[in-house]
Amino acid sequence: AQVHRALRNLRAVAEAAGASLDDCVKLTLFLTDLSNFPRVNEIMQEYFAKPFPARSTVGVSSLPRDAQFEVEAVLVRR
């Protein structure tokens, strides 16, 4: 649920700036439990089309508000 929420929020921010998730060139994913990575990967495919943005994933011990997932994105408007 947190992954869907974060990606919907990201899409809304992109659209408010006149862009879309198709303009995303780089993502950084932060997970408190890297065993969730396969599921996150599946969910990402619902929001991003090929060719997928470059991506790095970081395992962290904690995130604000006890979140389990956070995403940072770089978008380039075309």
ROBADO-828048 format. One record per residue: residue in three letters; z, x, y of N, C-alpha, C, O, CB in turn. Coordinates in pm, whole numbers, plus 50000, padded with zeros to 5 digits. Glycine has a CB too. Example, Ala and Ser with C-alpha at 12.3 -4.5 7.8 and 13.67 -1.06 7.14 Angstrom:
<rs>
Ala507805131949431507805123049550507805132049670508465142449668509055113149553;Ser507085128549775507145136749894507875129050003508045134150114505725140849940;
</rs>
This chain:
<rs>
Ala500005008349880500005000050000500005008750126499345005450225501214990650000;Gln500745019850123500815028450241499475035150269499115037250385501905038950223;Val498745038650166497445045050184496485035150248495785038450344496885050250049;His496445022950196495575012650254495955010350401495075009550487495684999350174;Arg497225009250428497685006650565497265017850659496755015350768499225004950568;Ala497495030250616497145041750701495645042350727495215045250839497615054850636;Leu494845039550626493385040250644492855028550726491895030050801492695040650509;Arg493475016850713493085005650800493445008850945492675005851036493794992450756;Asn494605014850966494995018851102494035029251157493635028551274496435024451103;Leu493655038851075492705049051117491375042751155490775046351256492505059451007;Arg490915033351073489655026351104489765018951237488825019151317489295016450990;Ala490885012451262491075005051387491065014451507490475011251610492384997151384;Val491705025751496491715035551605490295040751630489865041851745492685047351574;Ala489585043951523488205048751537487345038251607486585041551699487605052251398;Glu487445025851564486645015151623487005012851769486125009851850486815002251544;Ala488265014051804488685012451943488075023352031487905021552152490215012851954;Ala487745034751970487125045752045485595045352037484915054552082487625059251991;Gly485065034551979483615033251968483025041151853481825044051853482985037552094;Ala483835044551756483375052251640483655044151512484025032451519484085066051633;Ser483465050451400483785044151272484235055051175484175066951207482555036251214;Leu484685051051059485095060950960483915069450914484115080350860485735054050840;Asp482695064650934481515072850903481425085050993480735094650960480245064550917;Asp482125084851106482135096151198483205106551163483335116751231482355091151339;Cys483955103951059485025113051018484415125350949483635124150855486035105850922;Val484785137050999484265149450940485335157350865484995165750781483655158251048;Lys486615154750892487685162250826488945153750818489335147350916487985175350901;Leu489555153650701490815146750678491855156550627491545165650550490635135050579;Thr493075154550670494205161450610495145150650558495605142150634494925171150713;Leu495415151150431496305141450366497655147950343497735159550301495695136350232;Phe498715140650371500065145350347500715135950247500795123850271500895146150481;Leu501165141250135501785133150031503145139049994503305151149982500885132249906;Thr504125130249978505445134849936505505136549784506435142749733506525125249982;Asp504535131049713504475132249567503015134449528502215125149526505075119549496;Leu502685146849496501295150149464500795143649335499595143549310501145165049453;Ser501695138249255501225131049136500495118249174499805112349091502415127749043;Asn500625113749299499915101949349498495105149395497755096049432500695095649463;Phe498115117849393496805121849444495645114549375494735110149445496635136549428;Pro495635113049242494495105949182494335091749236493205087349258494665105449031;Arg495405084549256495325070949309494845071049454494025062849494496695063849298;Val495365080449532494915081749671493415084449674492695078649755495685093149744;Asn492955093049585491535096349577490695083849550489635082049610491285106949468;Glu491155075349460490455062849430490375053849553489325048349585491155055249314;Ile491485052549622491545043849740490645049249850489985041449920492995042649791;Met490605062349867489765068349971488305064149957487605062350056489885083649968;Gln487855062649833486455059049809486135044849856484965041349871486135060449662;Glu487155036849879486945023349932486675023650083486125014050138488165014549902;Tyr487055034450149486965035250294485895045050344485405043650456488285039250349;Phe485555054750262484615065150303483425065550209483565063950088485305078950308;Ala482235067550267481005068250190480565082850173480985091550248479875059950258;Lys479725085150074479165098450055478205101550167477525092250213478465099649918;Pro478095113550214478925124850172480325123450233480475120750352478275138550216;Phe481335125250149482705123450194483085134150296482545145150293483665123850074;Pro484015130850386484475141050482485145152650408485655151050296485465134750584;Ala485145164250471485925175450419487375170950415487805162650496485745188450507;Arg488135176550321489505171650305490405182550253490015190650169489535159550212;Ser491615182650303492655190850245493865181950221494075172050291493025203050338;Thr494645185450121495825177650085497035186850085496995197850031495645170849946;Val498105182150147499305190050162500475182350099500695170650132499585193350311;Gly501205188850012502425183049958503575186150053503785197750089502725188649815;Val504295175950093505405177650188506675171850128506625163050042505085170950324;Ser507815176850174509075171950119509465158350176510145150550110510175181850145;Ser509045155650299509355142550359508415139950474507775149050527510835141950407;Leu508345127150512507555122550626508425113150708509405107750656506225115450579;Pro508085111050835508875101850917508955087850854508035083250788508265100751058;Arg510075081550878510325067750832510205066350681509865055650630509345058250898;Asp510505076950610510465077050462509095073450406508995068650293511495067350408;Ala508045075850483506695073250433506385082850317506965093550307505645074950547;Gln505465078550232505025086850120503635092650144503185101450071505035078749990;Phe502945087450248501575091650275501325091550426501785082650498500565082450203;Glu500595101450471500155101850610498785108550612498495117050527501195109550702;Val497955104750708496605110550718496345114850862496755108350957495515100350671;Glu495655126150873495185131151002493675132450990493165136850887495865144851040;Ala492955128751094491495128851086490875134951211491415134051322490965114651066;Val489725141051189488875145951299487585137951290486905138151187488615161651290;Leu487245131051397486005123351403485085129151509485535133751614486305108551433;Val483815128851481482795133251576481865121551597481135117651506482035145951527;Arg481885116151717480985104851747479565109951755479275119951820481385097651879;Arg478685102851688477285107251682476425099051773475215101351781476745106351541;
</rs>
